[in-house]
C-alpha cells in the first residue's frame, strides 16, 4: 500500500500501528494481485496528499470510490480532466450554479478545491472494478473515522460537509463546539430532488466567514478552449 503523506503521518501514526491496518493492507495488496482495483495504488491517499492536515478548511465526506474504468483517482466526487462528469458531480455543479451562480465547468477535476483546503475523502478508499462497495467493511471505515477524528481534534475550526445518510452518521465523530456541520441529501440521481435547493455552497461560505477563514473560490476552470 502507498505510504501516508507526510503531514498526516504524526496524527495517524497510532492508527497505522493497529492490527486491523496491517490486515487491511494485506487484503488490498492481495486484491490487487487477483483483480483490477481502483484507484491505482499510488492514488489511494491522493486526497490527503492534495490537502495537508494543517490546511484543511472544508471536509467533504464521500462514500465509495467510483468503480468504472479511469474514474477514481483518490478524491471523492472528482474524476480526471478527460473523464466524463459522473451524475453525482453533475448534480453538485448544478446546485453550485443555482446557489452561488458559478458556471458549470466542462470537466470533473476537483483539484482546485483540494488545493484551497477542501479535503475530498471517501470513507472507503479502494474498490474492485465494476463492483460497487466491494471493499466495504474491510477496515477502511476505521481508518477514515480516525482521519475525521484527527481533523475534529484540531483547534482550528473546519466545515464538515455530510451529504446522505452514510455521511451523516459521521456527525458523532465531530466536535460541534469547534466545528460546523453542513448536511443534506446525497447528490446522486436517487436523491437529487432533495439535494437541489439545499444551498450547501452558500452555507459553507457563511460558516468559513464566521470562522474568519478566507473564502473558497469554487470555480473549476474549463479545460477545453
Residue frames as qw, qx, qy, qz and C-alpha x, y, z in Angstrom:
[[0.000, 0.888, 0.460, 0.000, 0.00, 0.00, 0.00],
 [0.311, 0.711, -0.034, 0.630, 1.05, 3.57, -0.62],
 [0.418, -0.175, -0.487, 0.747, 2.82, 5.45, 2.20],
 [0.103, -0.859, -0.480, 0.144, 0.72, 8.01, 4.04],
 [0.314, 0.766, 0.000, 0.561, 1.50, 11.65, 3.07],
 [0.468, 0.159, -0.493, 0.717, 3.98, 13.28, 5.43],
 [0.211, -0.361, 0.186, -0.889, 1.68, 15.87, 7.03],
 [0.788, -0.299, -0.167, -0.512, -0.78, 13.15, 8.11],
 [0.690, 0.136, -0.679, 0.212, 1.77, 10.69, 9.49],
 [0.087, 0.209, -0.645, 0.730, 2.13, 12.15, 13.03],
 [0.527, -0.093, 0.258, -0.804, -1.64, 12.36, 13.63],
 [0.896, 0.085, -0.156, -0.407, -2.37, 8.88, 12.24],
 [0.243, 0.503, -0.817, 0.146, 0.74, 7.02, 13.46],
 [0.433, -0.134, 0.757, -0.470, -1.22, 5.17, 16.18],
 [0.796, 0.337, 0.157, -0.477, -3.78, 4.05, 13.60],
 [0.623, 0.564, -0.523, -0.143, -1.14, 2.66, 11.25],
 [0.049, 0.409, -0.864, 0.288, 0.26, 0.54, 14.11],
 [0.682, -0.047, 0.465, -0.563, -3.07, -1.18, 14.86],
 [0.442, -0.041, 0.884, 0.149, -3.60, -4.82, 13.81],
 [0.556, 0.631, 0.503, -0.198, -6.62, -4.00, 11.61],
 [0.278, 0.854, -0.238, -0.370, -4.49, -1.69, 9.45],
 [0.176, -0.436, 0.845, 0.256, -1.96, -4.46, 8.76],
 [0.474, 0.287, 0.831, -0.046, -4.87, -6.77, 7.84],
 [0.433, 0.803, 0.227, -0.340, -6.39, -4.09, 5.59],
 [0.093, 0.749, -0.532, -0.384, -3.08, -3.52, 3.82],
 [0.293, -0.180, 0.924, 0.167, -2.63, -7.27, 3.27],
 [0.502, 0.513, 0.669, -0.194, -6.20, -7.57, 1.97],
 [0.388, 0.847, -0.008, -0.363, -5.87, -4.71, -0.53],
 [0.039, -0.616, 0.716, 0.327, -2.45, -5.95, -1.71],
 [0.392, 0.052, 0.916, 0.063, -3.90, -9.46, -2.27],
 [0.487, 0.682, 0.462, -0.292, -6.91, -7.99, -4.11],
 [0.237, 0.811, -0.316, -0.432, -4.60, -6.09, -6.47],
 [0.187, -0.353, 0.876, 0.271, -2.89, -9.35, -7.42],
 [0.325, 0.280, 0.903, 0.003, -6.21, -11.03, -8.29],
 [0.239, 0.784, 0.573, 0.013, -8.41, -8.18, -9.56],
 [0.260, 0.481, 0.105, 0.830, -8.38, -4.72, -11.05],
 [0.353, -0.652, -0.512, 0.435, -8.63, -2.30, -8.10],
 [0.165, 0.697, 0.149, 0.682, -9.46, 1.42, -8.21],
 [0.360, 0.899, -0.222, -0.116, -7.91, 3.87, -7.65],
 [0.744, 0.415, -0.425, 0.306, -4.35, 2.95, -8.68],
 [0.745, -0.375, -0.384, 0.396, -2.08, 2.17, -5.74],
 [0.424, 0.009, -0.126, 0.897, -0.23, 5.49, -5.90],
 [0.185, -0.383, -0.180, -0.887, -3.52, 7.43, -5.64],
 [0.479, -0.469, -0.739, 0.064, -5.17, 5.72, -2.66],
 [0.366, -0.632, -0.370, 0.574, -4.23, 8.66, -0.40],
 [0.330, 0.411, 0.304, 0.794, -4.48, 11.35, -3.11],
 [0.260, -0.846, -0.323, -0.336, -6.99, 13.38, -1.07],
 [0.647, -0.705, -0.045, 0.286, -4.63, 13.51, 1.93],
 [0.633, 0.000, 0.239, 0.736, -1.72, 14.32, -0.40],
 [0.184, 0.599, 0.359, 0.692, -3.56, 17.22, -2.04],
 [0.346, -0.781, -0.068, -0.516, -4.80, 18.72, 1.24],
 [0.416, 0.218, -0.692, 0.548, -2.24, 18.63, 4.09],
 [0.407, -0.491, -0.724, 0.263, -3.52, 18.20, 7.66],
 [0.208, -0.449, -0.297, 0.817, -2.98, 21.79, 8.78],
 [0.056, 0.073, -0.370, -0.924, -4.55, 23.19, 5.60],
 [0.097, -0.444, -0.866, -0.209, -7.99, 21.55, 5.89],
 [0.182, 0.030, 0.190, -0.964, -10.77, 24.16, 5.99],
 [0.762, 0.108, 0.000, -0.639, -13.64, 22.16, 4.49],
 [0.195, -0.202, 0.959, 0.020, -14.01, 18.37, 4.74],
 [0.729, 0.163, -0.194, -0.636, -16.41, 16.79, 2.22],
 [0.454, -0.214, 0.853, -0.143, -17.09, 13.20, 3.29],
 [0.608, 0.252, -0.517, -0.547, -17.73, 10.82, 0.38],
 [0.883, -0.177, 0.288, -0.325, -18.56, 7.13, 0.47],
 [0.841, -0.014, 0.491, 0.226, -17.10, 4.66, -2.04],
 [0.132, -0.456, 0.492, 0.730, -14.68, 5.30, -4.93],
 [0.683, 0.475, -0.162, -0.530, -16.07, 5.34, -8.47],
 [0.697, -0.190, 0.689, 0.057, -15.82, 1.78, -9.81],
 [0.763, 0.614, 0.202, 0.013, -15.84, 2.32, -13.58],
 [0.778, 0.150, 0.116, 0.599, -12.68, 2.49, -15.71],
 [0.414, 0.327, 0.016, 0.850, -10.44, 5.55, -15.29],
 [0.275, -0.808, -0.294, -0.429, -12.82, 7.33, -12.90],
 [0.660, -0.739, -0.091, 0.102, -11.41, 7.01, -9.36],
 [0.566, 0.527, -0.310, 0.553, -8.22, 8.92, -8.61],
 [0.523, -0.144, -0.593, 0.596, -8.42, 9.08, -4.82],
 [0.071, 0.068, 0.256, -0.962, -10.61, 12.16, -4.26],
 [0.256, 0.471, 0.812, -0.230, -14.35, 11.84, -3.63],
 [0.408, 0.777, 0.359, -0.319, -16.68, 13.03, -6.40],
 [0.092, 0.780, -0.403, -0.470, -13.67, 14.04, -8.56],
 [0.893, 0.260, 0.321, 0.181, -12.59, 12.48, -11.85],
 [0.508, -0.235, 0.352, 0.750, -9.58, 13.11, -14.05],
 [0.163, 0.510, -0.081, -0.841, -9.87, 16.02, -16.51],
 [0.254, 0.205, -0.699, -0.636, -10.50, 13.86, -19.59],
 [0.040, -0.234, -0.968, 0.077, -13.20, 11.67, -17.94],
 [0.278, -0.524, -0.504, -0.628, -16.93, 12.28, -18.43],
 [0.219, -0.310, 0.449, -0.809, -18.51, 14.05, -15.43],
 [0.186, -0.232, -0.952, 0.076, -20.41, 11.45, -13.34],
 [0.268, -0.655, -0.554, -0.439, -24.08, 12.07, -12.43],
 [0.519, -0.681, -0.390, 0.338, -23.47, 12.93, -8.73],
 [0.404, -0.305, 0.067, 0.860, -20.87, 15.54, -9.60],
 [0.042, 0.389, 0.505, 0.769, -23.09, 16.94, -12.35],
 [0.378, -0.751, -0.517, -0.162, -25.77, 17.48, -9.68],
 [0.523, -0.549, -0.177, 0.628, -23.21, 19.15, -7.39],
 [0.280, 0.005, 0.298, 0.912, -22.32, 21.51, -10.24],
 [0.140, -0.591, -0.576, -0.547, -25.99, 22.26, -10.95],
 [0.474, -0.765, -0.411, 0.145, -26.53, 23.15, -7.30],
 [0.492, -0.339, 0.024, 0.801, -23.35, 25.25, -7.25],
 [0.126, 0.278, 0.430, 0.850, -24.69, 27.19, -10.24],
 [0.322, -0.690, -0.538, -0.362, -28.14, 27.65, -8.67],
 [0.589, -0.661, -0.332, 0.326, -26.72, 28.51, -5.24],
 [0.381, -0.683, 0.089, 0.616, -23.79, 30.83, -5.95],
 [0.450, 0.835, 0.043, -0.313, -24.08, 31.49, -9.68],
 [0.244, -0.561, 0.671, 0.419, -20.86, 29.90, -10.91],
 [0.666, 0.406, -0.405, -0.477, -20.82, 28.42, -14.43],
 [0.942, -0.108, 0.309, -0.072, -20.94, 24.64, -14.80],
 [0.121, -0.669, 0.639, 0.360, -17.44, 23.53, -15.84],
 [0.762, 0.404, -0.372, -0.343, -16.58, 21.18, -18.70],
 [0.579, 0.256, -0.747, 0.202, -14.65, 18.73, -16.50],
 [0.754, -0.575, -0.235, -0.213, -14.89, 16.95, -13.15],
 [0.689, 0.139, -0.419, 0.576, -11.36, 17.51, -11.85],
 [0.415, -0.864, -0.236, -0.160, -11.75, 18.98, -8.34],
 [0.715, -0.034, -0.228, 0.660, -8.06, 19.55, -7.60],
 [0.098, 0.522, -0.039, 0.846, -8.58, 23.36, -7.46],
 [0.631, -0.651, -0.118, -0.405, -10.85, 22.81, -4.44],
 [0.903, -0.272, -0.209, 0.259, -8.41, 20.42, -2.76],
 [0.581, 0.248, -0.147, 0.761, -5.54, 22.89, -3.16],
 [0.152, -0.580, 0.055, -0.798, -7.54, 25.51, -1.23],
 [0.142, -0.216, 0.739, -0.623, -8.10, 23.27, 1.78],
 [0.801, 0.004, 0.033, -0.598, -11.16, 21.25, 0.74],
 [0.205, -0.285, 0.936, -0.016, -10.44, 17.66, 1.81],
 [0.742, 0.186, -0.251, -0.593, -12.31, 15.31, -0.55],
 [0.013, -0.319, 0.938, -0.133, -12.18, 11.94, 1.19],
 [0.741, -0.153, -0.501, -0.421, -14.29, 8.82, 0.78],
 [0.646, -0.520, 0.427, -0.360, -14.92, 6.62, 3.81],
 [0.894, -0.016, 0.414, 0.173, -13.75, 3.56, 1.84],
 [0.022, -0.790, 0.373, 0.486, -10.61, 4.20, -0.21],
 [0.008, 0.289, -0.846, -0.448, -10.48, 1.25, -2.63],
 [0.758, 0.271, 0.310, -0.506, -12.94, -0.75, -4.73],
 [0.517, 0.007, 0.784, 0.343, -12.87, -3.72, -7.10],
 [0.120, 0.157, -0.465, -0.863, -13.50, -2.69, -10.72],
 [0.470, -0.147, -0.539, -0.683, -17.22, -2.63, -11.61],
 [0.550, -0.396, -0.731, 0.078, -18.25, -3.93, -8.15],
 [0.187, -0.698, 0.073, -0.687, -19.62, -1.08, -6.05],
 [0.571, -0.617, 0.310, -0.444, -18.83, -1.20, -2.31],
 [0.918, 0.106, -0.382, 0.029, -16.78, -4.40, -2.76],
 [0.512, 0.219, -0.552, 0.621, -14.18, -3.24, -0.20],
 [0.451, -0.600, 0.052, -0.658, -16.74, -2.07, 2.34],
 [0.844, -0.469, 0.076, -0.250, -16.33, -3.44, 5.86],
 [0.889, 0.198, -0.249, 0.329, -12.67, -4.43, 5.40],
 [0.628, -0.414, -0.207, 0.626, -11.18, -1.79, 7.69],
 [0.282, 0.394, 0.178, 0.857, -11.14, 1.39, 5.64],
 [0.330, -0.777, -0.339, -0.415, -14.01, 2.79, 7.70],
 [0.690, -0.612, -0.178, 0.343, -11.95, 2.55, 10.91],
 [0.564, -0.036, 0.126, 0.815, -9.08, 4.35, 9.23],
 [0.076, 0.496, 0.310, 0.807, -11.19, 7.14, 7.71],
 [0.496, -0.786, -0.352, -0.107, -13.08, 7.58, 11.01],
 [0.667, -0.447, -0.076, 0.591, -9.65, 8.21, 12.54],
 [0.337, 0.250, 0.248, 0.873, -8.98, 10.86, 9.85],
 [0.239, -0.727, -0.384, -0.517, -12.30, 12.58, 10.68],
 [0.647, -0.700, -0.244, 0.179, -11.46, 12.48, 14.42],
 [0.630, -0.153, 0.034, 0.761, -7.94, 13.82, 13.78],
 [0.121, 0.445, 0.264, 0.847, -9.37, 16.82, 11.93],
 [0.459, -0.741, -0.375, -0.317, -12.04, 17.28, 14.61],
 [0.719, -0.499, -0.231, 0.426, -9.33, 17.27, 17.30],
 [0.438, 0.269, 0.042, 0.857, -7.64, 20.30, 15.74],
 [0.096, -0.545, -0.403, 0.729, -8.20, 23.67, 17.37],
 [0.113, 0.243, -0.342, -0.901, -8.61, 25.42, 14.02],
 [0.603, 0.334, 0.535, -0.489, -12.30, 25.13, 13.02],
 [0.056, -0.081, 0.827, 0.554, -13.41, 23.25, 9.92],
 [0.667, 0.196, 0.055, -0.716, -16.66, 22.97, 7.96],
 [0.284, -0.047, 0.953, 0.091, -17.64, 19.30, 7.63],
 [0.557, 0.227, -0.254, -0.758, -19.97, 18.55, 4.69],
 [0.306, 0.004, 0.942, -0.136, -22.11, 15.44, 5.16],
 [0.548, 0.216, -0.302, -0.749, -24.28, 14.50, 2.19],
 [0.738, -0.001, -0.600, -0.309, -26.58, 11.50, 2.53],
 [0.826, -0.506, -0.037, -0.244, -27.30, 9.03, 5.33],
 [0.894, 0.030, -0.214, 0.393, -23.91, 7.34, 5.24],
 [0.371, 0.435, -0.224, 0.789, -22.01, 10.60, 5.72],
 [0.405, -0.659, 0.000, -0.633, -24.45, 11.96, 8.31],
 [0.891, -0.379, -0.245, 0.056, -23.58, 9.05, 10.61],
 [0.661, 0.185, -0.259, 0.680, -20.09, 10.58, 10.89],
 [0.168, -0.775, -0.010, -0.609, -21.51, 13.60, 12.74],
 [0.804, -0.585, -0.101, -0.027, -20.99, 11.68, 16.01],
 [0.816, -0.033, -0.055, 0.575, -17.20, 11.87, 15.45],
 [0.303, 0.538, 0.073, 0.783, -17.17, 15.66, 15.09],
 [0.294, -0.436, -0.478, 0.704, -16.79, 18.19, 17.94],
 [0.122, 0.731, 0.488, 0.461, -19.56, 20.66, 17.07],
 [0.357, -0.845, -0.165, 0.361, -18.41, 23.05, 19.80],
 [0.353, -0.514, 0.379, 0.684, -15.47, 23.87, 17.50],
 [0.137, -0.057, 0.733, 0.664, -16.62, 22.90, 14.03],
 [0.550, 0.322, 0.105, -0.763, -19.62, 23.48, 11.77],
 [0.378, 0.120, 0.897, 0.194, -21.55, 20.72, 10.00],
 [0.484, 0.344, -0.194, -0.781, -23.37, 21.37, 6.72],
 [0.302, 0.021, 0.952, 0.051, -25.56, 18.40, 5.85],
 [0.586, 0.355, -0.051, -0.726, -28.16, 17.46, 3.28],
 [0.922, 0.236, 0.265, -0.157, -29.30, 14.80, 0.84],
 [0.591, -0.232, 0.578, 0.512, -26.77, 12.95, -1.30],
 [0.280, 0.591, -0.247, -0.715, -26.26, 14.46, -4.78],
 [0.219, -0.013, 0.919, 0.328, -26.75, 11.10, -6.54],
 [0.317, -0.141, -0.524, -0.778, -29.64, 10.92, -9.05],
 [0.398, -0.382, -0.834, 0.022, -31.59, 8.83, -6.49],
 [0.308, -0.685, -0.497, 0.434, -31.86, 11.74, -4.03],
 [0.332, 0.153, 0.183, 0.913, -31.08, 14.73, -6.27],
 [0.200, -0.708, -0.455, -0.501, -34.58, 16.20, -5.82],
 [0.585, -0.760, -0.242, 0.143, -33.82, 16.67, -2.12],
 [0.637, -0.219, 0.071, 0.736, -30.26, 17.83, -2.79],
 [0.219, 0.430, 0.317, 0.816, -31.25, 20.57, -5.24],
 [0.290, -0.766, -0.209, -0.535, -32.17, 23.75, -3.39],
 [0.764, -0.512, -0.297, 0.255, -30.19, 22.81, -0.27],
 [0.128, 0.941, -0.140, 0.281, -27.68, 25.65, -0.89],
 [0.867, -0.362, -0.076, 0.335, -24.62, 23.93, 0.59],
 [0.600, 0.325, -0.015, 0.731, -22.08, 26.26, -1.03],
 [0.103, -0.715, 0.017, -0.691, -23.51, 29.45, 0.46],
 [0.777, -0.614, -0.069, -0.124, -23.79, 27.66, 3.83],
 [0.849, -0.078, -0.061, 0.519, -20.12, 26.63, 3.65],
 [0.350, 0.526, 0.003, 0.775, -19.09, 30.16, 2.63],
 [0.395, -0.762, -0.043, -0.512, -21.06, 31.70, 5.52],
 [0.872, -0.473, -0.061, 0.110, -19.54, 29.25, 8.02],
 [0.734, 0.150, -0.045, 0.660, -15.99, 29.98, 6.76],
 [0.078, 0.669, 0.012, 0.739, -16.62, 33.72, 7.05],
 [0.632, -0.710, -0.058, -0.307, -17.90, 33.28, 10.63],
 [0.899, -0.292, -0.018, 0.327, -14.69, 31.37, 11.45],
 [0.128, -0.885, 0.276, 0.351, -12.54, 34.14, 9.99],
 [0.652, -0.055, 0.626, 0.424, -11.31, 31.84, 7.21],
 [0.129, 0.380, -0.452, -0.796, -10.67, 33.01, 3.67],
 [0.779, 0.333, 0.195, -0.494, -13.46, 32.06, 1.25],
 [0.590, -0.014, 0.735, 0.333, -13.09, 29.13, -1.13],
 [0.381, 0.464, -0.351, -0.718, -13.10, 30.01, -4.82],
 [0.721, 0.118, 0.656, -0.188, -15.37, 27.20, -6.05],
 [0.577, 0.677, -0.233, -0.393, -14.61, 27.90, -9.72],
 [0.762, -0.093, 0.575, 0.282, -13.40, 24.87, -11.66],
 [0.125, 0.605, -0.389, -0.683, -11.58, 26.20, -14.74],
 [0.857, 0.451, 0.126, -0.215, -12.75, 24.94, -18.13],
 [0.580, -0.388, 0.589, 0.407, -10.12, 22.85, -19.88],
 [0.545, 0.439, 0.586, 0.409, -11.45, 22.97, -23.42],
 [0.128, -0.287, 0.120, 0.942, -10.70, 26.15, -25.34]]
